[in-house]
Every structure is written in structure tokens, then in C-alpha cells.
Amino acid sequence: MTEAEIPKKSTILLLEDDMLLLRAIKDKLERENYQVLTARTFDQAAEYLLKEEEQKIDLIWLDHYLLGDKTGLDFLKRVRGDENRQTTPVFVVSNSTNEETIAKYRALGISKYYLKANFRLEEIVDDLKRFLG
Amino acid sequence: MIPSDQLNAILSSMAEGMVVVDNDRKIILMNQAAGILLRFAPQEAVGQPLEAVFRFFRGKEAVAPENLPIEQAIRDKNIISISLLDNLYLRNRQDQMLPVSMLIAPLLREQAVSGAIILLRDITKEKEIDQAKTEFVSLASHQLRTPLSAISWYAEMLLSGEIGVVNAKQKEYLESLYEANRRMIELVNALLNVSRIDLGTFTIEPEPCDLAALADGVIAELLPAISHKKIELKKNYDPSLGSVSVDPKLTRIIFQNLLSNAVKYTPTGGTVTFYLLKEEGDVLCRVTDTGYGIPSADRTKIFTKLFRSDNVKDKEAEGTGLGLYIIKSIITAAGGSVSFDSLEGQGTTFTVRVPLSGMIKKQGTKELS
């Protein structure tokens, strides 16, 4: 079976404003055979939510700071505002350690919060694999 | 002798505030500049006890009269200098809190102390500059984390071989790159912690914790370095310790800094012992090593930001000079203390004490990491 024929596992919506990090995470997840949808702004990511009939989203990888005015927190509010997305797993992977911000994420319901610089990409992806089964 | 009218002119023209107290801490003289600072007419202040005219605060806590630097100056017959770093404020008659620097000298008459002379200066401007510096460090460190994460993750993927086979030499170079980058991340983390300490924005959230489990976790993380240097690690925990109310993250930072210092500054084949004990109403974490020790000339400086002793700089490139500053700041804010004993060439013992009743809670906006 060629690579193209291997059925893709789950679909991950990846929000990250930094191009280099976005590419690193996308490449890593694709090598693990996940389908990856990428967005650097709130609006780009919101478009994927609207088109979810075409592409179901199994997990959201969310950075706090995004391009533009809106943050990952705004996006999570949008996600949780939809009654069909109350339990979509969300991994917040950010370099922000502001406690109030973290508390707001937790209040909206997230699966994990990582401080980017302190974790190997592999550790986060391993957790994600366990999560998606 | 200077004529008294000339002396009065000098006193009232001085830019710095001057307050003189007698042995009963009653004001016997106050100049114009001090009056403006304290919002108190000098003639009205004379004869009044010092604390009726102004009070001192360290950060936001009132300083008890017996702990005032004036007492130290009188007791030790020595000049005491209070700078920006001492974080001392005075509250004047209008309830304004002013950051101040001070010089306090004992007032000597024929060898006997008859009071103290206090020179006061408002350092609001310096404080603002210091604050701006700290905020800059915080912002810059935060911004550095993004490119550092990118370097780390790309190096990690190359090293794992998932992109293609890496030959032995390439792997060695990549490992060096990865390690240097890790050190930079640690430095940035430490700088961020220091800026949070300096801004007073860090939180202390005590909860019942199993200190032995916390210590074991830190030891497990450092095992690679411990075995690399063939260091014998001994543990000595009081089995009756039970759980103690501490902030687990901060306690981890303290344990981690104490133990990694001991490992870093002990030559290959040495011994490090980690104690958790109870003593006179305190819980003690004590780490002893058979390392390089602290030169006696450096004893007063080791808790200072960015200070590293010359005797270890040559031997050990790693080390930020921030670890002990962080420990001291955390433990002081939490109501505990840190002390040490050391003999150069023989080893060092650090002891951190926390009351058995636990750490003091502190509301803040940022966690240390």
C-alpha cells in the first residue's frame, strides 16, 4: 500500500501563529498520519468549523496568541458556544504562563495545557495519540 | 564652630531629608526637605516619637519598630545603607507610600550613642526605571520562547531520525545544538521567574503535599546528571513527616535548584545527601554535598542576582547565577528561610526551613515555571 492509500487517522485543527512552529507541528502530525487543517488567525480557523460537514474535526491544537486581534481563548469560546462541540478535545500549547489566562481556558474545558518551550514535540504528540486512541 | 544661623541655613537648604532621633526614638531635629517628604511641619514633629510622624513598610508589610534599620544602626554603632533593592517604603502623613533610600548613622557623643541620624531620599523615579527594566526582561524572555521552541522541536525531529538517517558526527553536533538550546530555555525560564519575583506578581498557593514524593520526583529528573558524574546520592527522610501545606510548584523549584546546584558543584565521584527533617516546629529540606564549597569572601553575595563564585566559574560553565536568588525570594515570601554552611574544597550544606504550619498564601497573577 502506498502512503496515499493508508486511511488517514483523525483530523486535527491546528492553530498557531508562528510559521516555523506551525510547520514543525504539521509535519510531525502528518508523519503520524493525521489529517491536519492549519490556521494562523481566528477567522481562518472559524471557516473550518463552518465547513465541518465536509471534514469532521476530532481534536483542536490551540495556541494562545494568534495573528490578528483575537486569541486562542476567543476561539475556544466560539467552539464551546456550539452545543455540538462541548466535548471536542482541545490541547492548548502556548508559551504564556499567565495564571488568569490558564484558568479561563480550564473553565471553558480543555484536555491539556502545555508550556511550549518546556516540552518536546514528541511528548505532546504522544499524549495526543493516547487521547485519540 | 559654624554659627548656628549658618547651620540652620545649611539644614534647611539640603536636598535630602534629615531626621535626627534621640535614644527614645523621639525626633529632636527635622529639616525642611524631610518635612516636605513626610508632609509634616518640622517644628511640629520635634518631640514626637518617630512612628507618630511616619511608618516604614517593606513591600506592603509594615516593619515592626524593633526591626527598623535605625535599631540596627544604634545597636551595632554602624552606618546602615538602605537602597532600592531593600524595597523599603515610608508612609507619610497623607498616607502616601514613598519608596526611599536611606543612610542611617548612630549619633555619637563622646563614644556613646545618643540617637541616630537618618538621611532620606525619595526614589520614586529609580523605582519606576527598575520596574520598566523588569517588565522589559519579562517581555523579552517571553518573546524568546517562540524561536527557542522552534529550534528545539526541529533539532528534536532531526535527531530522532524520522526525517532521514543522521550519521554519528551529525548526531553529535545536533545533540550539542539541542543541549545549548535547552540551556537557553532554562535561562529564559529563570529570567522570567526573577522578573515575576521582582514585580511581586508570583503566586503562592499552599496545599497539603507529600514532600518525600516531591523530592523523589526531582531526584528522578536529575538521575541522568547524577549518574553521569558518578555521584552517590543518599536520601534521609523523616518517616513521620506526613503532608505539609506548601505550594508544590514552588517547592519543586526550590528542591530542583538545591539538588542541581549540589550535583553541578560536586566533582565526579562525590556524595550528595538529601534530607527532609523536622526540627523545632519547622520542616527542613537540607542538601549536603562534598563539592567545591563557597569561598568565605563570597558568603554575603551568593543570594544576589546573577552572582557566581569565581571558584566554580572555571569548573562549570553551566549555571545562571539565579537559582539561589530565586530560592531566597520564594522562601522569604512564603514565610520560611534559607541558610548555608560551607568550607571551600570540602563541601556545602544548604538548609531551607518552612514552618510545620506551612507556607503563607500569596495572591499574584503569574505562576513561576
Chai-1 contact restraints between the chains, C-beta under 6 A:
chainA,res_idxA,chainB,res_idxB,connection_type,confidence,min_distance_angstrom,max_distance_angstrom,comment,restraint_id
A,D18,B,T146,contact,1.0,0.0,6.0,A-B,restraint_1
A,L20,B,A150,contact,1.0,0.0,6.0,A-B,restraint_2
A,L21,B,A150,contact,1.0,0.0,6.0,A-B,restraint_3
A,A24,B,W153,contact,1.0,0.0,6.0,A-B,restraint_4
A,A24,B,Y154,contact,1.0,0.0,6.0,A-B,restraint_5
A,N95,B,R145,contact,1.0,0.0,6.0,A-B,restraint_6
A,T97,B,E367,contact,1.0,0.0,6.0,A-B,restraint_7
A,T97,B,S369,contact,1.0,0.0,6.0,A-B,restraint_8
A,E99,B,E367,contact,1.0,0.0,6.0,A-B,restraint_9
A,K116,B,S149,contact,1.0,0.0,6.0,A-B,restraint_10
A,A117,B,R145,contact,1.0,0.0,6.0,A-B,restraint_11
A,A117,B,L148,contact,1.0,0.0,6.0,A-B,restraint_12
A,A117,B,S149,contact,1.0,0.0,6.0,A-B,restraint_13
A,A117,B,I185,contact,1.0,0.0,6.0,A-B,restraint_14
A,R120,B,E156,contact,1.0,0.0,6.0,A-B,restraint_15
A,L121,B,W153,contact,1.0,0.0,6.0,A-B,restraint_16
A,L121,B,E156,contact,1.0,0.0,6.0,A-B,restraint_17
